[in-house]
Amino acid sequence: MEKQAIKQKFRAKVEVNRDMCKRCGICIAFCPHQVLGTTISGYPVADRLDKCTGCKLCYYRCPDFAVEVIKEAVE
């Protein structure tokens, strides 16, 4: 009997704390899938979440600790 790998899918949610963000754009520059864009005032916003893989490069590169990536399991 062959074992089959259970593949769990995740949906990522990206949140930016505007009180901590200085609008440097580093998170936007490092996103490999161009998930993040900017608001009129220059704050990063996740406007293409369907492309997000949850790699957390935006989180790791943010010098202000203003980005949070939350993975939610999808059934």
N, C-alpha and C positions, 0 to 999 in steps of 0.2 A: 504494500500500500504506500503510495507516494504522499509525502507531506506537501501541502500547499501553503505558501506564505499568505498570511493575513495582511492585506494591504489596507491601511487606514488612511483616509483622506482628511486633509486639514484645510481649513479656511483661515487665512490670516487677517488680522485686524491691526491697522497701524494707527496709533494715536500720538499726537504731538501736543506737548504741554506748552502753550503759548507764553506762560509766565516765565518759563525757563529758556525758551528758544530765542536766539539772537538773530535769526534769519540769515545764517551764513551760507546755506545751500549745500553743505557738505553731504547731508543725507540724500539730497536729490541727485547729486553728482555720482555717488557710489551705488545707487540702485541699479542693478544689472537689467532690470525689466521695465524701467521708466514708469514705475508705479506712482511716484510722487511728483506733484506739480506745485504751483504756488497760488496763493490767494492774491487778490489785488494789493493787499498790504505786505506781501512778500513772505508770508508764513507758509511752510510746507504743508501740503494736504495730500492724503492718499486718494486720488481721484480715479485710479485704475486698479482697484483691489482684486479684480478678477485675474490680473497678471502676477500678483504677489505670490511668491513661493515660500515666504516666511524665512528667508535666509538670514535676516537680521543685520545685514550690512549697514543699513541706515542707523540701527540701534548702536552697533559697535563703533561706528565712525563719528557719532554725534559728540562733540566736545562738551556740550552742556547737559547731557543726560536727559534731553527733552523728548526723545523718541522712545516709544514702547511698542513692541510687536507682540501681539497675543494670538496664539494659535488655538483655534476651536475645532474640535473633531466634528466631522460631517458624516452622518450615517448613510 
